Amino acid sequence: MADPITRQLDSIQSMLTRGQRNLRMERHSLILWGLAGAGLFAASDLVFTAEQIPDTASRAVAWLLLLVAVLGGTGFADWHLTRRVKAARDETWSFIHRQVVKLLWLLMAVGTLFTFATFFYGGAYMLCTVWLVMIGLALYVHGLFSEEVLEWTGGIIIAIGVAGLAARLPFETMKWIAAAVFGIGLPLLSLLLDHGRTRPFAVRLGQAAGWTVMVLAAPLAAHRLAAANLPPELPVTSLSDYRAGAAPAGESIVRLPAGQAVPVKIAVSGDLFRPAPDAVLPLTLDQPVDILLRDGAPTGDLRLPGEPWQLARETRWISIPWIRARLDPTAGPVVESALVVDFHGHPRN
């Protein structure tokens, strides 16, 4: 007698659950959006680069058109396939489903506009974090009406993006983490979909931990290998000796002494000031710096004597926190600003 009653109670509970979580995330949606996002991140160093399109505005427009084409095409393919699947199951688009889809497109639009704006206003270092937060929010909100696993995964993706920003991971590492989240994480998530079933907390925790390990293992391992690939130990050449001879082939280390002038050439343009191609900001080193050269050209790797190398792929924290103008009775109009160069932003041993 207990078995029929138990089955009836289970059936009632299942119907209530389906009523609360009446959406369904299609597997093809996760695969399509995952491959599209991963492809964009992977191709970011290959297409529409500064070398290919030197003009910033033209490059920004090119990337905007590319994002609209890729995301728009992915969205159309997702909508078409979802409509076919729903028709095969004799389902209709519910009101909640339509609103969740609108939210997804709103988040994609925010990410696209932020990417476009970084070409003019800076902030490109936060690009990967913004896209991770956008896709994490989309999954979390969808999961509120569909499947618990989407809630968990969306929250984890948001945490990954924020943690990478807080840890000051190099942009290159963040880019490959984002590519892994899209290219590995979303297709893998499609295999975890269970049509809204309620699972014990331990099961969800195990799924979340396994998914996180699978997604982060490859990019973090690559980051560790790259960080371990330090410049070779070579004899240090003084700047005076370097300037006296020809640039050596291969790799060499040149020490810039404290007090060395480092002129920063600034190209002034626009419609307010006269163009001044020879404008120079005179800076002076406060302490000696070793720089690594390869075939006579700086690689971007540098260090203070006796300290770890600061690798070129690591983040440089250069900021201009404020700019203000004033009219001095004696000197006339003056523009003042602050330049902050934090050399010890992210050292590597």
MIZAFI-335726 format. One record per residue: x, y, z of N, C-alpha, C in turn. Coordinates in steps of 0.1 Angstrom, whole numbers. Last residue first. Layout:
BEGIN
n.east  n.north  n.up  ca.east  ca.north  ca.up  c.east  c.north  c.up
X  Y  Z  X  Y  Z  X  Y  Z
...
END
This chain:
BEGIN
n.east  n.north  n.up  ca.east  ca.north  ca.up  c.east  c.north  c.up
588  351  -92  601  346  -89  606  337  -99
572  380  -103  573  366  -104  587  361  -100
550  407  -92  563  401  -94  562  386  -96
530  431  -100  528  416  -100  541  409  -102
538  457  -93  524  453  -94  522  438  -93
561  472  -90  559  460  -82  544  455  -82
558  495  -104  567  485  -110  564  472  -103
535  516  -112  537  507  -101  545  495  -106
533  548  -119  539  536  -125  542  527  -114
512  575  -124  516  565  -114  520  552  -122
509  608  -130  513  596  -136  518  586  -126
487  635  -130  495  626  -122  497  613  -130
486  670  -141  482  656  -141  491  648  -132
477  702  -153  484  693  -143  478  679  -144
480  729  -174  474  716  -173  482  707  -164
476  763  -173  485  752  -169  476  740  -168
477  797  -185  470  784  -185  480  772  -182
501  817  -166  490  815  -176  483  802  -175
519  823  -147  523  814  -158  513  812  -169
505  842  -131  519  844  -136  522  836  -148
479  833  -126  481  847  -129  495  850  -135
469  802  -141  478  809  -131  480  823  -135
442  783  -143  448  796  -150  456  803  -139
442  748  -148  440  760  -140  447  771  -147
430  714  -151  435  726  -157  433  738  -147
438  680  -144  430  692  -142  438  704  -148
435  646  -141  440  656  -150  431  669  -147
443  615  -124  436  627  -125  443  637  -135
456  590  -127  444  591  -118  436  604  -120
468  571  -149  467  586  -148  455  589  -140
488  542  -145  476  549  -144  478  564  -144
500  510  -149  503  524  -152  490  532  -153
510  481  -142  500  490  -136  504  505  -138
511  455  -164  518  467  -160  508  476  -154
510  420  -161  502  432  -161  511  444  -156
532  399  -180  525  403  -168  519  417  -169
546  395  -203  532  391  -204  524  395  -191
572  404  -196  564  412  -205  549  409  -205
579  399  -161  578  395  -174  569  403  -183
603  409  -140  589  413  -143  587  410  -158
624  389  -121  621  395  -134  606  398  -134
633  397  -87  628  388  -98  625  396  -110
664  416  -79  650  412  -77  645  403  -89
689  424  -85  688  415  -74  673  411  -71
678  453  -101  690  445  -97  688  437  -84
645  450  -113  655  457  -105  666  448  -102
637  440  -147  638  438  -133  647  448  -126
618  430  -176  627  439  -169  627  435  -154
606  424  -209  610  418  -196  620  427  -189
604  436  -233  594  440  -223  597  434  -210
624  432  -251  613  422  -251  602  426  -242
640  456  -272  635  452  -258  624  442  -260
663  445  -297  650  451  -294  646  447  -280
687  432  -302  688  446  -301  675  453  -297
680  405  -301  684  410  -313  683  426  -313
664  413  -273  665  402  -282  668  408  -296
671  424  -239  670  426  -254  671  413  -261
658  432  -208  662  421  -217  660  425  -231
670  455  -184  661  452  -194  666  441  -203
673  466  -151  678  457  -161  667  454  -171
676  498  -136  667  488  -141  674  479  -152
683  518  -107  687  511  -119  677  500  -123
659  545  -99  668  534  -95  672  526  -107
646  565  -111  650  567  -97  659  556  -92
649  579  -143  649  567  -135  653  570  -121
629  605  -154  642  601  -149  641  589  -140
613  620  -182  612  612  -170  627  608  -167
598  645  -201  611  641  -196  610  633  -182
578  642  -227  577  642  -213  590  637  -207
577  660  -257  584  650  -249  581  653  -234
566  666  -290  564  668  -276  570  657  -268
569  664  -318  581  663  -310  579  666  -295
544  667  -330  550  654  -330  563  652  -322
519  684  -323  533  686  -318  539  672  -318
492  704  -335  499  691  -335  514  693  -332
478  726  -312  485  724  -324  492  711  -324
447  717  -296  461  721  -296  467  719  -309
421  711  -306  423  721  -296  437  726  -296
417  689  -322  413  702  -328  415  714  -318
443  663  -325  430  668  -321  428  683  -327
475  655  -310  466  657  -321  452  662  -316
507  647  -301  496  655  -298  488  657  -310
526  621  -290  520  626  -303  507  634  -300
553  621  -270  539  622  -270  534  628  -283
580  603  -257  575  611  -268  560  610  -269
597  604  -229  585  598  -233  579  608  -244
631  599  -221  621  608  -227  609  600  -232
647  592  -194  639  584  -203  628  593  -209
679  596  -180  667  602  -186  660  593  -195
691  580  -151  691  580  -166  678  586  -171
691  577  -124  693  591  -130  693  591  -145
705  545  -124  697  555  -118  701  569  -122
711  529  -157  715  534  -143  705  544  -138
701  500  -171  699  514  -172  702  520  -158
718  472  -184  714  479  -171  713  494  -174
708  446  -205  714  460  -204  709  466  -192
713  414  -217  708  422  -206  715  435  -205
704  396  -247  714  403  -238  706  411  -228
700  372  -273  695  379  -261  707  385  -253
709  378  -307  704  370  -297  700  378  -285
736  401  -314  726  392  -319  721  383  -307
741  434  -300  745  420  -302  733  412  -307
746  465  -315  736  457  -309  739  442  -311
780  477  -312  768  474  -320  759  465  -312
791  499  -285  792  489  -295  779  486  -302
783  520  -269  796  521  -275  798  511  -286
760  513  -257  759  524  -267  772  525  -275
769  493  -239  760  490  -250  760  500  -261
785  509  -222  791  498  -230  782  494  -242
764  524  -211  775  531  -218  782  521  -227
748  505  -198  743  513  -210  754  519  -218
765  474  -192  761  487  -188  756  495  -201
753  441  -192  760  451  -199  756  465  -195
755  411  -174  748  424  -175  758  434  -182
754  378  -187  761  389  -182  754  402  -184
723  360  -180  733  365  -189  742  376  -182
700  337  -175  710  344  -167  721  348  -177
670  340  -195  682  333  -191  691  342  -183
636  346  -182  648  349  -191  660  343  -186
615  318  -173  622  330  -170  633  333  -180
590  301  -172  600  303  -183  606  316  -182
571  301  -153  584  294  -150  594  296  -160
550  312  -166  556  320  -155  570  314  -151
543  292  -183  548  304  -188  555  312  -178
534  273  -164  545  270  -173  551  282  -179
512  287  -154  523  283  -145  536  280  -153
496  289  -176  501  301  -169  513  298  -161
490  262  -181  497  270  -191  503  283  -185
475  257  -158  487  250  -160  496  257  -171
453  274  -163  462  277  -152  475  269  -153
442  263  -186  447  276  -187  456  279  -175
436  235  -176  445  238  -188  450  252  -188
419  238  -153  432  230  -153  441  235  -164
394  250  -154  406  258  -151  419  251  -152
376  230  -162  377  242  -170  390  250  -167
379  209  -144  380  206  -158  383  219  -166
374  223  -120  387  217  -122  389  215  -137
347  229  -124  357  240  -122  371  235  -125
335  204  -125  334  213  -137  345  224  -136
340  194  -99  346  187  -111  345  196  -123
326  213  -84  340  211  -82  346  205  -94
299  208  -93  305  221  -94  321  221  -93
295  181  -87  295  186  -100  302  199  -102
298  183  -58  307  175  -66  307  179  -81
276  199  -53  289  204  -49  300  196  -57
255  183  -61  257  196  -68  271  201  -65
258  162  -42  259  159  -57  262  172  -64
254  175  -18  267  169  -21  269  166  -36
227  183  -20  237  193  -20  251  187  -24
208  162  -43  213  166  -30  225  176  -31
187  177  -69  198  168  -65  202  172  -51
158  179  -88  164  183  -76  175  173  -71
158  184  -123  156  175  -112  164  181  -100
159  198  -147  153  204  -135  152  195  -123
173  183  -166  158  186  -168  152  191  -155
200  181  -163  192  169  -158  177  173  -158
231  187  -177  217  191  -176  209  179  -173
257  180  -182  252  179  -168  238  183  -166
263  185  -208  262  171  -204  257  169  -189
265  212  -208  254  206  -215  252  191  -212
290  217  -196  277  219  -188  265  213  -195
306  212  -217  306  203  -206  294  204  -198
301  235  -233  297  222  -238  297  211  -227
310  254  -212  296  254  -217  293  241  -223
339  248  -208  329  248  -197  314  247  -202
352  250  -233  352  237  -225  340  237  -216
347  276  -243  349  264  -252  348  251  -245
342  293  -220  333  291  -231  334  278  -239
364  287  -203  350  287  -198  340  285  -209
385  290  -221  382  277  -216  368  276  -210
384  318  -226  382  308  -237  378  294  -232
389  326  -200  376  329  -206  373  320  -218
416  317  -198  405  312  -189  391  315  -194
427  332  -218  426  317  -220  417  311  -210
425  358  -207  419  355  -220  417  340  -222
440  355  -183  425  357  -183  418  354  -196
465  353  -195  460  342  -187  445  343  -186
467  379  -207  468  366  -215  463  354  -208
466  396  -185  455  395  -194  455  383  -203
476  381  -154  479  387  -166  467  386  -176
456  387  -124  462  377  -134  465  385  -147
448  400  -101  457  407  -110  464  397  -120
430  390  -83  444  384  -83  453  391  -92
407  403  -92  413  407  -79  427  402  -77
403  391  -117  406  405  -116  412  409  -103
399  365  -108  410  368  -117  414  382  -117
375  369  -93  388  364  -87  400  367  -95
357  376  -113  360  385  -103  373  382  -96
356  352  -128  359  364  -134  364  375  -124
349  333  -109  361  331  -116  366  345  -122
323  342  -101  334  342  -91  348  340  -98
309  337  -125  310  351  -120  322  352  -110
311  309  -125  317  317  -136  319  332  -132
296  302  -103  311  299  -103  318  308  -114
271  311  -110  277  317  -98  292  315  -99
266  293  -131  266  308  -133  273  315  -122
267  268  -118  277  271  -128  278  286  -130
244  271  -101  257  268  -96  268  273  -105
224  275  -121  226  285  -110  240  283  -105
226  251  -136  229  264  -142  231  275  -132
217  232  -117  231  232  -122  235  245  -129
190  237  -115  199  241  -104  213  242  -109
171  249  -142  179  239  -136  189  244  -126
149  272  -144  151  259  -152  158  248  -143
148  296  -132  136  291  -137  137  277  -144
174  300  -124  164  303  -115  150  297  -119
189  296  -148  188  285  -138  177  287  -128
188  321  -159  181  310  -165  179  299  -156
205  334  -140  191  338  -142  183  327  -148
229  321  -146  223  321  -132  208  324  -133
235  326  -172  232  312  -168  225  312  -155
238  354  -171  228  348  -180  224  334  -176
259  357  -153  246  362  -150  235  356  -158
279  345  -169  275  339  -156  262  344  -152
281  362  -190  276  349  -193  272  342  -180
290  385  -176  278  386  -184  272  372  -186
314  377  -163  302  381  -155  289  381  -163
329  372  -187  326  361  -178  314  364  -169
330  398  -197  323  388  -204  320  376  -196
344  411  -176  331  416  -179  323  405  -187
369  397  -176  360  396  -164  346  400  -168
379  405  -201  375  391  -199  366  389  -187
382  433  -197  373  428  -208  369  413  -205
399  446  -181  387  441  -175  378  434  -185
418  457  -198  422  446  -189  410  439  -183
406  478  -211  406  465  -218  410  454  -209
404  504  -201  397  494  -194  397  480  -200
396  530  -226  405  522  -218  397  511  -210
381  545  -243  381  549  -229  390  540  -220
382  534  -268  383  548  -267  385  553  -253
381  507  -266  391  512  -277  392  527  -275
361  502  -249  375  501  -244  385  506  -254
337  502  -263  341  514  -255  356  514  -251
335  476  -273  337  488  -282  342  500  -275
331  462  -249  343  459  -258  346  471  -267
307  474  -242  319  476  -233  331  473  -241
290  464  -262  293  478  -261  305  481  -252
292  436  -256  296  441  -269  299  456  -269
280  435  -231  294  431  -233  300  436  -246
255  445  -237  263  452  -227  278  448  -229
246  424  -254  247  438  -259  256  446  -250
245  403  -237  254  402  -248  256  416  -254
224  413  -220  237  411  -214  248  410  -226
203  412  -238  207  425  -232  221  424  -226
201  386  -244  205  395  -255  209  408  -249
192  376  -219  205  371  -225  210  381  -236
168  390  -217  178  393  -208  192  388  -213
153  376  -237  156  391  -238  167  395  -229
152  351  -226  160  353  -238  163  368  -240
136  357  -204  149  353  -202  158  354  -214
112  363  -218  119  373  -210  133  370  -207
106  338  -230  109  350  -238  116  361  -230
102  323  -207  113  320  -216  116  331  -225
79  335  -196  91  336  -189  103  333  -198
60  327  -216  63  341  -213  76  343  -206
71  300  -236  64  305  -225  68  320  -224
67  287  -267  76  296  -260  68  303  -249
55  253  -266  54  267  -270  64  275  -262
59  219  -278  60  229  -268  59  243  -274
62  195  -292  49  201  -291  48  211  -280
87  186  -297  81  182  -284  67  188  -282
91  198  -322  91  183  -321  85  178  -308
91  224  -314  80  219  -323  80  204  -322
115  225  -299  102  227  -293  90  222  -301
133  221  -320  132  211  -309  119  213  -302
128  244  -336  126  230  -342  124  220  -331
136  264  -318  122  263  -323  119  250  -329
163  258  -315  154  257  -303  139  256  -308
172  264  -340  173  250  -335  164  248  -324
167  292  -341  161  283  -351  161  268  -346
182  302  -319  167  303  -320  161  294  -330
208  295  -327  202  290  -315  187  290  -315
210  310  -351  211  295  -351  205  289  -339
208  336  -339  198  331  -349  198  316  -350
231  336  -322  217  337  -316  206  333  -326
251  334  -341  249  324  -331  235  324  -325
247  358  -355  246  345  -362  244  334  -352
252  376  -334  239  376  -341  237  363  -348
279  370  -328  269  368  -317  255  368  -324
291  376  -353  292  363  -347  281  360  -337
282  403  -359  280  392  -368  281  378  -362
290  417  -336  275  417  -340  273  405  -349
317  413  -337  310  408  -326  295  407  -329
323  426  -361  326  411  -360  318  406  -348
316  452  -356  309  444  -366  311  429  -365
334  457  -335  320  458  -333  312  450  -343
358  455  -349  355  445  -338  340  446  -335
356  477  -366  358  463  -372  354  453  -362
354  498  -348  343  495  -357  344  481  -362
381  497  -338  369  495  -329  357  491  -337
396  502  -361  397  489  -354  385  486  -345
388  528  -365  385  518  -376  386  504  -369
398  540  -342  384  541  -345  380  530  -355
426  535  -344  418  530  -333  404  529  -336
445  525  -372  436  535  -367  427  529  -356
459  501  -379  465  511  -370  455  521  -364
452  471  -384  444  483  -385  449  493  -375
474  453  -381  466  452  -393  458  465  -395
485  461  -357  493  461  -368  485  461  -381
463  458  -340  468  471  -342  478  472  -354
441  433  -355  451  438  -346  455  452  -349
421  418  -368  419  432  -365  428  437  -354
431  386  -355  423  394  -365  421  408  -359
447  375  -335  450  372  -349  443  381  -359
440  378  -310  453  382  -313  457  380  -328
414  367  -310  416  381  -307  430  386  -310
407  341  -313  411  348  -325  415  363  -322
400  332  -288  411  326  -294  417  334  -305
376  348  -284  388  350  -275  400  344  -282
360  337  -305  363  351  -304  375  354  -296
359  310  -297  365  314  -310  369  328  -310
345  311  -273  359  306  -273  366  310  -286
320  320  -283  328  328  -274  342  324  -274
312  298  -300  313  312  -305  322  321  -296
312  276  -283  321  277  -294  323  291  -299
291  285  -265  304  282  -260  315  283  -271
269  288  -281  274  300  -274  288  297  -269
266  260  -289  268  271  -298  274  283  -292
263  246  -264  274  243  -273  277  254  -283
240  258  -253  253  259  -246  265  256  -255
222  250  -273  224  264  -270  238  266  -263
221  222  -273  228  229  -284  230  244  -282
206  217  -250  221  214  -250  228  221  -262
184  241  -236  188  231  -247  203  229  -247
168  245  -207  180  249  -214  184  238  -224
136  252  -200  145  241  -203  156  247  -211
112  262  -174  121  264  -186  130  252  -188
99  258  -151  92  255  -163  100  258  -176
101  253  -121  112  254  -131  107  250  -144
75  251  -110  84  262  -105  96  264  -115
65  230  -124  58  242  -124  66  254  -120
83  210  -117  82  214  -131  74  227  -132
76  208  -90  90  212  -94  90  217  -108
50  198  -91  53  211  -85  66  216  -89
55  173  -104  47  183  -111  49  197  -105
70  161  -83  77  163  -96  69  174  -104
52  159  -63  63  167  -61  70  171  -74
34  141  -75  29  154  -72  41  164  -70
51  118  -77  45  124  -89  41  139  -87
55  113  -50  67  117  -59  62  124  -71
29  106  -43  36  118  -37  48  123  -45
26  83  -58  18  95  -60  24  108  -55
46  67  -47  47  71  -61  38  83  -64
36  64  -21  49  70  -23  50  75  -38
12  50  -27  12  63  -21  25  71  -23
23  26  -38  14  35  -47  13  49  -41
38  17  -15  44  20  -27  36  29  -36
21  11  6  29  23  7  35  27  -6
8  -12  0  0  0  0  9  13  0
END
